[in-house]
Amino acid sequence: MKFSAVTLLALGAIGVTAAPAAEDYANTIYIKSANTYKRDAEAVSDLAKDGIVIKAVNSYKREPEAEASDLVKDTIYIKAVNAYKREAEVASDLAKDGIVIKAVNSRFIKDILQARIAVRYKTPYGNKNNLQQLHQRLGNPPSPSKNTAAMSPSTQRTDLKPLTLHAHSGGPNPFKIASALEYLSLPYTVKVWDFSDDPATGLKGPTFLTTISENGRVPALEDPNVTVDGGKPVISWESGACMNYLRRVYDGDGKILGPRNAKGETGSDKLSEQDRVDFEKWEYLLLTTVGPMMGQTNWFRHYNGTPNENALNRYVGQVNHYCGLLEKQLAKTDGASILPGGVTAVDLHYEGWIHQAAFSGIDMQPYPLLAKWAKMMTELEPVKAAYAKIKAAAK
């Protein structure tokens, strides 16, 4: 009897090891298997309802046989786990079989970060129609990776048309949206604009103002996968609106960029109202206050035609106040993330602005945790990929 042929392409920290100690189960994710006695279509349906994709497990092969043949062919075998058992029972079964699947816990368990997987579904009869159906039902489910919460560019989803990110190579806000696109493993292209009124290239030109954003600012985001008015792509502008659009449409369950509790857990049954409020208050603080204060600091330091020390000092003072506030908040995680539980969209919102602290003339020495966090953020693969993509498009 075979399992349903559903493929898990694991990108990273999946281990098949000796049975772990009991305390290790805090960092273990339990995968529900399809009932081995169900027909393939029924099994797939159950998996779709659970939002979980696993590789078919031939429960009658001995481990050495699997290692010697199928594993060499990039096949990963995962022991069947009864979806109706309590977690402790599941853990016990996994321990007996010596199989540990490292935590994806989509809330970024302390040392094991979340990634994405490409979902590839094949029935035993090669029914290709199921591929699109499964994508639609499962969305873009998470999977483990070593250092980042996103797939590498080479493993981005291929079932979507590329989104278009309208950006400028210098401003901080487009980078947060590019980072979110990387985290969500969404295909996208970058169109870089300048600050002129040139009809073809300028943010103040008629092309941009009439077809992309009447506000003449970036980022703006076009999504041809979601259309209105007879096929026109949805267009969003303002970084907060773009971020929330991506979260709502492509991370509806919040497992990648949404709020989480202090344990790194997500989902409506895991989050308290305080968890949600904390996410929103730090998000809106950046959008309404920290970002504008740093923007004004940059203006009066670099671009105002007439020097105005009073204005500059006022905005520098405000920025230092909020850097101090962030320093206190980061003490809760030792600089690992702004909110306990792991990196979220909130961190992406702040990253672009803090990345420009030196340009703003802000001394980071009084804020060691903020400096630590900023360095950590720049080393995340999705963030690095986002910066590289915008810089490349600007050449």
Secondary structure, 3 states (H helix, E strand, C coil): CCCCCEEECCCCCCECCCCCCHHHHHHECCCCCCCCCCCHHHHHHHHHHHCCCCCCCCCCCCHHHHHHCCHHHCCCCCCCCCCCCCHHHHHHHHHHHCCECECCHHHHECCECEEECCEEECCCCCCCHHHHHHHHHHCCCEEECCCCCCCCHHHCCCCCCCEEEEECCCCCHHHHHHHHHHHCCCCEEEEECECCCCCCCECCCHHHHHHCCCCCCCCEEEEEEEEECCCEEEEEECHHHHHHHHHHHHCCCCCCCCCCCCCCCCCCCCCCHHHHHHHHHHHHHHHHHHHHHHHHHHHHHHHCCCCCHHHHHHHHHHHHHHHHHHHHHHCCCCCCCCCCCCCCHHHHHHHHHHHCHHHHCCCCCCCHHHHHHHHHHHHCHHHHHHHHHHHHHHC
